[in-house]
Amino acid sequence: MSINEPIIVEQTFKTSTKTIWNAITKVDLMRQWFFNNIEDFKPKVGFKTRFNVKSEERNFLHLWEITEVDPFKKIVYNWKYGEYTGNSFVHFELFEENKLTVLRVKAIVTESFPTNIPEFEPESCLSGWNYFIKQNLKEFIEKNK
């Protein structure tokens, strides 16, 4: 991914902001819809975690550091990969509207990722976020009402 427009995905949920906040910040819940191999996660500025994701023959060592937390409203990760250049920030923002919760995920690239790797194409990033938020998280929330 190169430095260009942020990638934004939004989903509305028929549940409380607390339920969505817990789903995006409690590691035991995150493992059920996001990445099942996250070792640990804490919604605390400065918290760091790392875990590997294999994609065909490539490894993507995810390096996350929490840079901003506003409980039940916003959490921001610095998101990098161990083997590749590039840097990004992912914002998870929650908005309450008429007893519904809107989750907006915004990925902002601040240093370009390699252009010769398909997983770093903007379309791949967008489809990944759509998969996680509009499919996995949505199904997880609906199943656990």
VENRALIN-V200045 format. One record per residue. N is the residue number from 1. RES is the residue in one letter. OMEGA is omega in degrees with one decimal (none if undefined). BURIAL is I if it has 16 or more other ideal C-beta (glycine too) atoms within 10 Angstrom, else O. D_FIRST is the distance of its C-alpha to the first C-alpha in Angstrom with 1 decimal. Layout:
n->[N:N]
res->[RES:RES]
omega->[OMEGA:OMEGA]
burial->[BURIAL:BURIAL]
d_first->[D_FIRST:D_FIRST]
This chain:
n->[1:2:3:4:5:6:7:8:9:10:11:12:13:14:15:16:17:18:19:20:21:22:23:24:25:26:27:28:29:30:31:32:33:34:35:36:37:38:39:40:41:42:43:44:45:46:47:48:49:50:51:52:53:54:55:56:57:58:59:60:61:62:63:64:65:66:67:68:69:70:71:72:73:74:75:76:77:78:79:80:81:82:83:84:85:86:87:88:89:90:91:92:93:94:95:96:97:98:99:100:101:102:103:104:105:106:107:108:109:110:111:112:113:114:115:116:117:118:119:120:121:122:123:124:125:126:127:128:129:130:131:132:133:134:135:136:137:138:139:140:141:142:143:144:145]
res->[M:S:I:N:E:P:I:I:V:E:Q:T:F:K:T:S:T:K:T:I:W:N:A:I:T:K:V:D:L:M:R:Q:W:F:F:N:N:I:E:D:F:K:P:K:V:G:F:K:T:R:F:N:V:K:S:E:E:R:N:F:L:H:L:W:E:I:T:E:V:D:P:F:K:K:I:V:Y:N:W:K:Y:G:E:Y:T:G:N:S:F:V:H:F:E:L:F:E:E:N:K:L:T:V:L:R:V:K:A:I:V:T:E:S:F:P:T:N:I:P:E:F:E:P:E:S:C:L:S:G:W:N:Y:F:I:K:Q:N:L:K:E:F:I:E:K:N:K]
omega->[177.9:179.5:178.4:-179.8:175.7:173.6:-175.7:175.8:178.3:175.4:176.0:-178.5:176.1:179.8:-176.5:174.6:178.9:179.5:179.9:177.9:179.4:-179.4:-178.0:-177.9:179.8:-170.5:-179.4:176.1:179.6:-179.7:-176.9:-179.4:-172.5:176.3:-175.3:-178.8:173.6:-177.9:-177.4:177.9:175.2:178.8:-175.2:179.8:-179.7:179.0:179.5:173.2:178.3:176.1:-175.7:173.5:177.5:175.3:-173.7:-177.3:-176.6:171.6:175.5:177.5:-179.3:176.8:-178.8:169.9:179.9:-177.3:-178.8:176.5:170.7:-169.5:178.4:179.7:-172.2:169.5:-178.4:174.8:160.3:-172.0:178.1:175.7:-175.5:-173.0:-170.5:172.4:179.1:-178.6:178.5:174.1:178.8:-179.3:171.2:-177.4:-179.2:178.1:177.2:-180.0:176.8:179.3:173.8:176.6:175.1:173.8:175.2:175.9:-179.1:177.5:-177.9:178.4:179.2:174.6:-172.5:172.7:-179.4:-177.6:-176.8:-179.8:-174.4:-178.3:-179.5:175.9:178.9:179.5:178.4:178.3:179.7:-179.6:176.3:178.7:175.8:178.4:-177.0:-172.0:-173.9:178.3:-173.9:-177.7:179.2:178.8:179.5:-179.4:-178.7:-179.4:-174.5:179.0:none]
burial->[I:O:O:O:O:O:I:O:I:O:I:O:I:O:I:O:I:O:O:I:I:O:I:I:I:O:O:O:I:I:O:O:I:I:O:O:O:I:O:O:I:O:I:O:O:O:O:O:I:O:I:O:O:O:O:O:O:O:O:I:O:I:I:I:I:I:O:O:I:O:O:I:O:O:I:I:I:I:I:I:I:O:O:O:O:I:I:I:I:I:I:I:I:I:O:O:O:O:O:O:I:O:I:O:I:I:I:I:I:O:O:O:I:O:O:O:I:O:I:I:O:O:O:O:I:O:O:O:I:O:O:I:I:O:O:O:I:I:O:O:I:O:O:O:O]
d_first->[0.0:3.7:6.8:8.2:10.3:10.3:10.3:14.0:16.3:20.0:22.9:26.6:28.8:32.6:33.0:33.2:30.5:32.0:31.3:27.6:27.4:29.1:26.8:23.7:25.4:28.1:27.0:29.5:28.3:24.5:25.3:26.8:23.8:20.6:20.6:24.2:23.9:23.1:25.9:26.4:25.1:26.8:26.0:27.0:25.3:24.8:24.7:22.5:21.9:20.2:20.3:19.1:17.6:18.3:16.5:18.9:19.4:16.5:16.8:14.2:16.3:15.2:16.3:17.1:19.2:20.8:20.8:22.7:25.1:27.4:29.2:29.1:26.9:23.6:21.7:18.6:16.8:14.9:12.5:11.7:12.3:15.5:14.8:11.4:10.4:8.1:9.4:9.3:12.4:13.4:16.6:19.1:21.8:25.1:27.5:31.0:32.3:35.7:35.8:32.3:29.1:25.9:22.7:19.7:16.4:13.8:10.4:9.7:7.1:9.7:8.6:5.6:4.9:6.8:6.5:9.7:9.0:9.3:8.5:4.8:5.2:5.6:9.2:9.2:8.1:10.7:13.2:13.0:13.9:16.5:17.9:18.3:19.6:21.3:22.7:23.1:23.8:25.9:27.9:28.4:29.7:32.0:33.3:34.2:35.9]
